[in-house]
Every structure is written in structure tokens, then in C-alpha cells.
Amino acid sequence: MTVYGYFLSCEEFGPAELLAQARAAEQAGFEVLAISDHYHPWNDEQGQSPFVWSMIGALSQACSLPVTTLVTCPTIRMHPAVNAQAAATSAVLTQGRFRFGVGTGEALNEHVLGDHWPDAEVRMEMLEEAVQIIRQLFTGEQVTHRGRHYTVENARLYTVPDEPVPIHVSGFGPRAAALAGRIGDGFVTMTPDSDLVEQFRRAGGGGKPVIGGLKVCWGPDREQAVDTAHRLWPTDHLPGELGQLLPTPKHFEQASELVTRDMISSAVTCGDDVEEHVKAVRAYAQAGFDEVYVNQIGPDQQGFFDFYRTSVLPRLRSGS
């Protein structure tokens, strides 16, 4: 049975707002939370970017829902050994309700220390080695590692959960899906693509969870909701590899001139039509996803939560 969760957007909201959303999501009947891990927002209009590990610590005290990062890049901005400590402490704070979503990242967030931004093949190599290091450290044993991309010397995590943190690997193409099947405890991808799900399963994913998510813009005025989505999140609809390669929010703003309002209107579920919202979320379940996270674009969060509590989540769970 598909699990429905709420996606906390660190790019669009500050810490207090995110905590309020987490509480509201739990009250509305969402079962799980996801949270983004960024150094920058995608554009200045979004305007926020709190530190995800501080947020997870606060979330552990604010509500009882499981939390997953969607996703952390554990390869450049922070060394895998430091990410391992952050993830292990998060699991302890949440009493085992933390899952570590990881991916190859974007230049937008990972270039900030002046490191070279490698091509996709190298980024996947780095991710695989990083996951290996993180898993070793989750054991609580002393680790020394000298690999192609990373060195770890006499490192040991003393605060670790009773069970290793599940690592869910993100991917948006066949090679990344195959990597997730081989090294991940689950697969993260943001479009309801049954072919990618099958690629993951064939590569070793078996019965492991597949996780996805979508943005919607609920509101009583559909045209106003489209305007809000176009203003805040045109970046989700940029073509090709731009999302991985552009280095600053200003570059994303320039590239977003390619994204028209009509493109947003046809691609994003906007307004208050129950059938449209149910259909958009249900597409993930029909494609074989085990967890689906919904993110509300814009400031009308309570209206969204009321709408999903009364109209959308009951329909999704009843299958009607």
C-alpha cells in the first residue's frame, strides 16, 4: 500500500515555517516527511535555505513522523565521514525514524568551497564510494579508508542507532537507477516512470522501496495558483542537465526565461479540483512507487493541508 507524505521545501521556507508545516502535515494525516538539503535556493524568489541537519534535529522534537532527506549530496560540500555522523545522530534523535536519501547533487550547492564540479560518471563513482564509507561508519567500528576519491583515517562514530540508517539512492536515468538497485536500500526519483522503477528492480532493487514526489499549488483560484507556481518553481521544468550544471540562483533565473506560464499550467497540478490532485498523486502508485511526497507551492499551506485532509488523502486511501 502506498504511503503518502509531505515534502518540506527548505528552498522556499524558513525554519519556523517548516516546523509549523511538519506539525500540520501530521495533523492532516500525512504519514511521513521528506526535506530538501540545499546550500542555495534555486532562485532568489524562493529565498530560503536553512541547514538541513539543524532542521532534522528540530523536527525530531516537533512531531513523530519519519523523516527522509530528498536528497543529500554526500560527496563534495561535506565529506562522507561528516555526513555519516550527521545521519547517525539524526537517526538517534528520531528514534530510528530517519532515512538518508542521497544523490550526485548539483553544482548549485556543491561548488561553494571552490571544488571542481565533475561530470556525471565521476559523480556516480564518488557517490558509490561515499555510500561505502557511510555504511562502514554506521557500524560504530573504527574505519580507515583510502580510495580513489576519499581518505578516512581512524574514524569511529560513537553515537549510532540500533539499526543502520537506510540509504535511499536518487536517480533520473537508467544508469542511476541501476546504481540505486546495486548500492541502495531504496530508490528515489521524481517522475512516475514505471520503466525506471523496473530498471531499479532488475538491477537488484527487488522489493526495496521506491520513493517519489511532486509539487502542486492548491488554491481556490487556479489562474492565481499557476502564477504562483511559475514565479517560484520554473526551475523544475528546465530541460536536460541544466539543473545539475548551473552554479548560482542567478543562472537559474536566466535559464528559467525558457519556461513559460503555459508550460507550468500544463505540467503542474494547480487549483482546487480534487480529481486533478488525486490523479497526479495516484500516478506514482500506479507506476509502482511505495512512497509519494507532496509539496505545496506558495504561502497558503493551511488551506492545502485542510484540502488534503478532507478531500484528497481519503480518496487516495480508499482507491475511489
C-alpha positions in Angstrom: 0.0 0.0 0.0 1.4 3.4 -1.0 2.4 5.7 1.9 1.7 9.5 1.5 4.0 12.1 2.8 4.6 15.8 2.9 7.8 17.4 1.3 9.3 20.2 3.3 10.9 22.7 1.0 14.0 24.3 2.6 14.4 26.5 -0.6 11.1 28.3 0.0 10.5 28.4 3.7 12.5 29.3 6.9 12.9 27.1 9.9 9.9 28.2 11.9 7.6 27.8 8.9 9.0 24.3 8.1 8.3 23.2 11.7 4.8 24.5 11.5 4.3 22.6 8.2 5.5 19.4 9.8 3.0 19.7 12.6 0.2 20.5 10.2 1.2 17.6 8.0 0.9 15.2 10.8 -2.4 16.6 11.9 -3.7 16.4 8.3 -2.9 12.6 8.1 0.3 12.5 6.2 2.4 9.6 7.4 6.0 10.6 6.6 8.1 13.7 5.9 10.8 14.5 3.4 13.1 17.5 3.5 15.4 19.0 0.9 19.1 19.6 1.5 20.4 22.7 -0.2 23.0 25.3 0.3 21.2 27.7 -2.1 17.6 28.0 -3.2 17.1 27.5 -7.0 16.3 31.2 -7.4 16.1 34.3 -5.2 12.3 34.4 -5.4 12.2 31.2 -3.3 14.5 33.0 -0.8 15.5 30.5 1.9 17.9 27.6 2.6 18.2 26.6 6.2 20.8 23.9 7.2 19.0 20.5 6.9 20.7 18.8 9.9 19.6 21.6 12.3 16.1 21.2 10.8 16.1 17.5 11.4 17.1 17.9 15.0 14.2 20.4 15.5 11.8 18.1 13.6 12.6 15.2 15.9 11.2 17.3 18.8 8.3 18.9 16.8 6.5 15.8 15.5 6.6 12.0 15.4 6.7 11.4 11.7 9.6 9.6 10.0 12.0 12.0 8.1 13.9 11.4 4.9 16.4 13.7 3.2 15.4 14.1 -0.5 18.2 14.3 -1.2 21.7 14.9 0.3 24.7 15.0 -1.9 27.3 13.4 0.4 30.3 13.8 -1.8 31.7 17.3 -2.1 30.3 20.1 0.1 30.6 17.8 3.2 32.9 14.8 3.4 31.1 11.4 3.6 32.5 10.8 7.1 30.8 14.0 8.4 27.6 13.1 6.6 27.7 9.7 8.2 27.9 11.4 11.7 25.0 13.7 10.9 22.8 10.9 9.6 23.6 8.6 12.5 22.7 11.4 15.1 19.5 12.2 13.2 18.5 8.5 13.4 19.1 8.5 17.2 17.2 11.8 17.7 14.2 10.4 15.7 14.4 7.1 17.5 15.1 5.2 14.2 12.7 7.2 12.1 15.3 8.8 9.8 16.2 7.6 6.3 19.1 9.0 4.4 18.3 9.9 0.8 21.4 10.6 -1.2 22.3 11.6 -4.8 25.0 13.0 -7.0 23.9 16.6 -6.4 24.0 19.9 -8.3 26.7 22.4 -8.9 24.4 25.0 -7.4 25.1 23.6 -3.9 28.3 21.7 -4.2 30.7 24.2 -5.8 30.6 26.6 -2.9 34.0 25.6 -1.5 35.6 26.1 -4.9 35.9 22.4 -5.7 35.8 21.2 -9.3 32.4 20.0 -10.4 33.0 16.6 -12.1 31.0 15.0 -14.9 28.1 12.6 -14.2 30.1 9.4 -14.5 32.7 10.6 -11.9 29.9 11.9 -9.6 28.3 8.4 -9.6 31.7 6.9 -8.8 32.1 9.4 -5.9 28.6 8.6 -4.6 29.3 4.8 -4.6 32.5 5.3 -2.6 30.8 7.7 -0.3 28.0 5.2 0.4 30.5 2.5 1.1 32.3 4.7 3.7 29.0 5.8 5.3 27.8 2.2 5.7 31.1 1.2 7.3 30.9 4.1 9.8 27.2 3.2 10.7 28.6 0.0 12.3 30.2 2.0 15.1 33.5 0.4 14.4 36.8 2.2 13.6 37.2 2.9 9.9 40.3 3.6 7.8 39.7 4.0 4.1 42.0 5.1 1.2 40.0 5.2 -2.0 40.1 6.9 -5.3 38.1 9.9 -4.1 38.2 9.9 -0.3 40.5 9.2 2.7 39.2 8.3 6.1 41.7 7.8 9.0 40.9 6.1 12.3 37.3 7.4 12.3 34.6 6.0 14.5 31.1 7.1 15.2 30.2 6.7 18.9 26.6 7.8 18.6 24.9 5.4 16.3 21.3 4.0 16.1 20.5 0.4 17.0 20.0 -0.4 13.3 21.9 1.1 10.3 20.2 4.0 8.7 18.6 3.0 5.4 20.2 4.7 2.4 17.9 5.6 -0.5 19.7 6.5 -3.7 18.4 9.1 -6.1 18.5 8.8 -9.9 16.8 10.2 -13.0 18.1 7.9 -15.8 18.8 4.2 -16.4 22.4 4.2 -15.2 21.5 6.0 -12.0 18.5 3.6 -11.4 20.9 0.6 -11.9 23.3 2.2 -9.4 20.5 2.6 -6.9 19.5 -1.0 -7.3 23.0 -2.2 -6.7 24.0 0.0 -3.7 20.8 1.4 -2.3 18.2 0.4 0.3 15.7 2.2 -1.9 15.3 4.3 -5.0 14.3 8.0 -5.2 13.1 9.5 -8.5 10.7 12.4 -9.0 8.7 11.4 -12.0 6.2 8.5 -12.1 8.2 6.5 -14.6 7.5 2.8 -14.4 10.4 2.0 -16.7 12.9 3.5 -14.3 11.2 1.5 -11.4 11.6 -1.7 -13.4 15.3 -0.8 -14.2 15.9 -0.4 -10.4 14.2 -3.7 -9.6 16.2 -5.6 -12.3 19.4 -4.1 -11.0 19.0 -5.5 -7.5 16.2 -3.3 -6.1 13.9 -6.3 -5.7 11.3 -5.4 -3.1 13.1 -2.3 -1.8 11.0 0.9 -1.6 10.7 3.3 -4.5 10.1 6.9 -3.4 8.9 9.9 -5.4 7.3 13.3 -5.1 5.6 16.1 -6.8 4.8 19.8 -6.4 1.3 21.1 -6.5 -0.2 24.6 -6.0 -3.5 24.3 -4.3 -5.7 27.4 -4.3 -9.3 28.4 -4.9 -8.2 30.5 -8.0 -6.5 28.2 -10.5 -5.0 31.1 -12.5 -3.5 32.7 -9.4 -2.1 29.3 -8.4 -0.4 28.9 -11.8 1.1 32.4 -11.4 2.5 31.4 -8.0 4.0 28.1 -9.4 5.5 30.0 -12.3 7.0 32.6 -10.1 8.5 30.3 -7.5 9.3 27.0 -9.3 10.0 27.4 -13.0 13.4 25.7 -12.3 11.7 22.3 -12.0 10.9 22.4 -15.7 14.3 23.3 -17.2 15.5 20.9 -20.0 18.4 18.5 -19.9 21.3 18.7 -17.5 20.9 22.4 -16.7 19.7 21.6 -13.2 22.9 19.8 -12.4 25.3 22.2 -14.1 24.2 25.8 -13.4 26.2 27.2 -10.5 24.1 30.1 -9.0 20.5 31.1 -8.4 21.0 34.0 -10.9 21.9 31.5 -13.6 18.7 29.6 -12.9 16.7 32.8 -13.1 18.2 33.4 -16.5 17.6 29.9 -17.7 14.0 30.0 -16.4 13.1 32.5 -19.0 12.8 29.4 -21.2 9.9 28.2 -19.0 6.6 29.8 -20.0 3.5 30.1 -17.9 1.7 27.8 -20.3 4.3 25.1 -19.6 3.6 25.4 -15.9 -0.1 25.3 -16.4 0.0 22.1 -18.3 2.7 20.4 -16.1 1.8 21.4 -12.5 -1.4 20.5 -10.7 -2.9 23.9 -9.7 -6.2 24.9 -8.2 -8.7 23.0 -6.1 -10.0 20.3 -8.4 -10.0 17.2 -6.2 -9.9 14.8 -9.3 -6.8 16.5 -10.6 -4.9 16.3 -7.3 -5.9 12.6 -6.8 -4.9 11.7 -10.4 -1.5 13.4 -10.1 -0.6 11.7 -6.8 -2.1 8.3 -7.8 0.1 8.2 -10.9 3.0 7.4 -8.7 1.3 4.5 -7.0 0.3 3.2 -10.5 3.9 3.3 -11.6 5.0 1.1 -8.7 6.0 3.7 -6.1 5.8 2.8 -2.4 6.0 6.4 -1.0 4.8 9.6 -2.5 5.6 13.1 -1.1 3.5 16.1 -2.0 4.8 19.7 -1.7 2.6 22.7 -1.7 4.0 25.7 -3.5 3.4 29.1 -2.0 2.2 30.6 1.2 -1.3 29.0 1.6 -0.1 26.0 3.5 -3.1 25.6 5.9 -5.6 25.7 3.1 -3.6 22.9 1.3 -3.5 20.8 4.5 -7.2 21.2 5.1 -7.9 20.3 1.4 -5.8 17.2 1.5 -7.1 16.1 4.9 -10.7 16.3 3.9 -10.7 15.6 0.2 -7.6 14.1 -1.3 -6.0 11.7 1.2 -9.3 9.9 2.0 -9.8 9.3 -1.8 -6.2 8.1 -2.3 -6.5 5.6 0.6 -10.0 4.3 -0.4 -8.9 3.9 -4.0 -12.0 5.7 -5.2 
